[in-house]
Each structure stands twice: as structure tokens, then as C-alpha cells.
Amino acid sequence: MPAPAALDVLFEDNHILVVNKPSGVLVQGDETGDVPLSELAKEYVRQKYQKPGNVFMGVVHRLDRPVSGVVLLAKTSKALSRLNEQFRLHTTKKVYWALTLRAPNPEKGTLVHWLVKDAARNTTKALTQEKPGSQRAELSYSLLKGTAGRFLVEVRPVTGRPHQIRVQLASLKCPIIGDLRYGAPEPLPNKSICLHARELGFEHPVLKTWVTVQAPPPSIAAWLPFLP
């Protein structure tokens, strides 16, 4: 298991752990057997605090494997339950950054689609009208900056559907750089996509104060012109 230094910790206290997930890392284990972020976080706590035995680490929400950015984890079952409720009620504040090869037209707006998942292909379709089995998806977006044929788009999702941002931006003919599944022409060298969970705001599950955490984008060539 990697050493604790492998984890990019953004915020931590006795109740929660917030990390900057690198692209390519699973949040929670799956059939691949690859070590997920949740296990890396357990090992981080186990080593840092010299805790023997089992360590509780609750997964509050997920990011797709090729997506980077803020991930919130719960250190106690009470914190997990309270944070899960915030995500269920959509009271959290989520901000994503996406790099696209085209500027969205119009440059800012709100998108509403009904999404249908194709489990066999692990893809999602965005429909303009509701159909049986579809889920409503809503987000707002705005163009922040454009340079050298790349465009930085800020996205604020209202709902949290699988592949939502990826497929909804693709519906604008603005596929995310590197996202072959939704229309990008070529992959990035590290197989990531340029979608980054930039900011997460939530009510602390115990202190009841508002917490806002930001994560810097990855230091790869595609992001360099847009790094803060």
C-alpha cells in the first residue's frame, strides 16, 4: 500500500477527510481489483495516527475514474449519514472546470436533459424530452477563458447523474478534451480527461459551519495555461 504522502489532502479533521483525487484512480473498489481512493485514505489514517485494526472511511460521493478533483470522505458513520443527506437534497455546492476544444455557444447558460444509461457500453445518452427510465439532469455553465484553441468552462451541476457533465457538454458540440467516449478526437497521453472537480461546499456534519474546499487542477500540459 502506498505511503500516506501519496494522498493529496486538502482538508482534514476528526470527522471528515477531503482529498484531491488524481485522474485514473477509482473512488471505490470495483471488479478491476485496483486499489481505490477509499483504501488509500484508510491507509493514510492508519499510518498517520498509528491506528491498529480497521479504519472507517465512508464514501460520500464519487468521481468518474478519469476525472480529477475534490472528493469528500467521512471518518465516522454519523458524518457519512449527515453528508449523504446533503447530497441527496442537493444542498452542497459543486463547481467543475472542463477544458473543451470548442467554445460553448452561447457562452453561458443552463442545460436540462433526460439521461438514459447504456450499461452494456457504460455510456449515457442525453435526450431533450423525458422518456421512460430517463433521469432529469440540470447544470449551468459559463465560459471563463479561451487560449490556443482550448476553452475553460466552469460547470455548476444541480443534479449528480453518472457522466452528466461529460454528455451534456458534448450535446453542445463541446466534448471535453481527452474524452473519447463523448466525442473528443484523440486521447491525452495519460488517458485522463480534462474534467476537474474544482470546488466543493458543504455544511460540516458536526460543527454545522459551511466548509468550502478547492483543488488545483492537474499539472499536465493541457491544464498549464489555466492553472491559477
N, C-alpha and C positions, 0 to 999 in steps of 0.2 A: 504494500500500500504506500502511495507517495507520502512524503513528509508534509507536515502542516503548511510549510511555506508555499506549497503548490496551490493553495487556496487563496484567492484574492478577496479578502474580507473587507467589506465596505462599512459594516456596522455590526456591533455585537453587544449584547448584554445577557443577563441571566435567562431571558425569555425567548429571544429571537436571534437569528443569525442571517445577515444579508450579504450575499457574495456576488461578484461579477463573474458570471459563467462564461467560459470561453466557448467559441464555436466548436462543434464536434463532440461535446460532452453531453451525455444523457443527464436529465434531471433525476429520473427514477429508472431503476433497472428494467430491462426488457429481455426478450428472448435471445439477444446477441450475447448476453453474459458480460458485456463491457462494464467496467466499474463506473457507477453513476455518481453524480454530484452529491446525492444524499449520503452515500457511503464515504466519499471524500470528506464531507462535513463531519460525519461521526468520528472519523479518524483524527481530524483536526482537533475536535473537542477532547477526544480520548488522550491524545498526546499532550496538548497544551495544559490540560488540567489534571493529567495523570489519573484518569478515571478508569478503574478496572471494570470489567464486565460490559454489559450492554449500555449503549448510549441512545437516548431517544432523539430522533431528528425527524420531524414531521414535514412532509412536502405540502406546501400551501398552494402552489400553482406551478405550472410548467412552461418551459420554452421549448420550441422545436429544437432538435439536435443541432442543425446548422446555424441557429440563431444565438447571438451572444447577449450579455447584459444582466440586469438586476434580477436576482432570484431571492425570494424571501423564504426562509425555513424557520420552523418552530422548534424550540428546545423542550417544550412541555406540551402535554396533551391539552391542557387548558388554553394555552396560547394558540395551538393549532385549531381548536374548535372555534375560538373567537375570530381568528383571522379568516378561516373558511367562510364564516358568516358574512364578513365584509366583502369577500369576493363574490359570494352568492347574491348579495344585494347590490353589487356594483357601486359600492361607496369608496373604493380605492381610486387613486388617480394614477393612470398608466400613460407614459409617454414613450414612444418608439421613434428611432431615427432609421430611415431607409435611404439607401442610395439607389437611384434609378438611372437608366440610360436616356430617358426622355423626361422632359418637364411635364408635370400634370397640367391638363387643360380642362377646366380653369385651374389657376394656381392654388386655390383653396376651396374647400367645400366639404360637404357631408355625403357619405356613401351609405346606402341601405340596400342590402341584398338578402336573398334567402339562399342559404348554403346547403348543398347536398354532398355528403361524403361518399366517395367511392373507396370502400375498404380494401378491395382487391388491389387497386392501384395506389392506395394511400395518397389520393388526391382529393381536392374539393372543387366543386363547381359553384359559381356564383350566378344565381338566377335573379331576374328582375321582378318576378312575380312569385308569390307563395305557392308551393306545391306540397302534396302530402309527404311527410317525412323531412321537410326542409326546416332549417333554423334561421331565424332572423339575425342578421349581423349588421351592426352600425359602427361607423367610425367617422371622425373628422380628420382632415389633413390640411397641411399648408406647405408651400414651397419656401424653404429657408434660404437656399443658396444654390447657385449653379456655377460650375467651373470645369473647363476642359471636357465638355460633353458628359459630365456627371452632375447629378442633381440631388441635393439633400432635402428630403421630405420629412417633415415631422408629422407623426400619426398619433392620434389620441383615440383608442378604441373605447367604445361604450360597452360592447359585448366582448366576450372572450372565446370565440369559436376556433376550432382547430384550423390552422392555415389561413385564418381570416384576413390578416393584413396582406399576406402574400397574394391571395387570389383576388382581393378587392382592388389592390393597386394594379394587378395585371388586367383587370376589367377596364381600367383607364388607359390601357396600352402602355403602361409604365411598369414593366416587370422589374423586380429587384435584381441588381447586379449579382450574378452567380447563381440565380435561382432557375436552373434548367427546367424544373418541374412546372414552372409557371411562365415560361416564355423567354427567359434570358438566353442569348445566343451562344454563350460559352461559360464554362465553369471558372471559378477562381482557383489559383494554384493549390490552396489548402482545402478546397471543396466546401468552404463556408459560403454563406450568402450575406449580403450587406444589409441585414436587418438586425438592429441592436435595441434592446430594452434599455432606454436611456435613463428613465426616471420612474420611481415608484413611490407613491404617497399613500399612507395608511394610518389608521389610529392604532397606537401602541396597545396591545391586547391586555396589558395590566395597568400601565400608567395613565392610559386614556389621553395621552398627548398625541399631537399629529407629528408623524415622522416622514420626512422626505429624503430619499437616498438617490444619488445619481451615480452612474457608472460611466467611465470614459470608454469610448469606442476602441476596438482592437487596433493595435499599432501595425497594421498591414498597409501595403501601398495604396489600395483603393480608398482607405479612410484618411490617409495622411493630409490631404488638402482641407479636411473638415474637422480635424482634431481641435478641441478648444485650446 
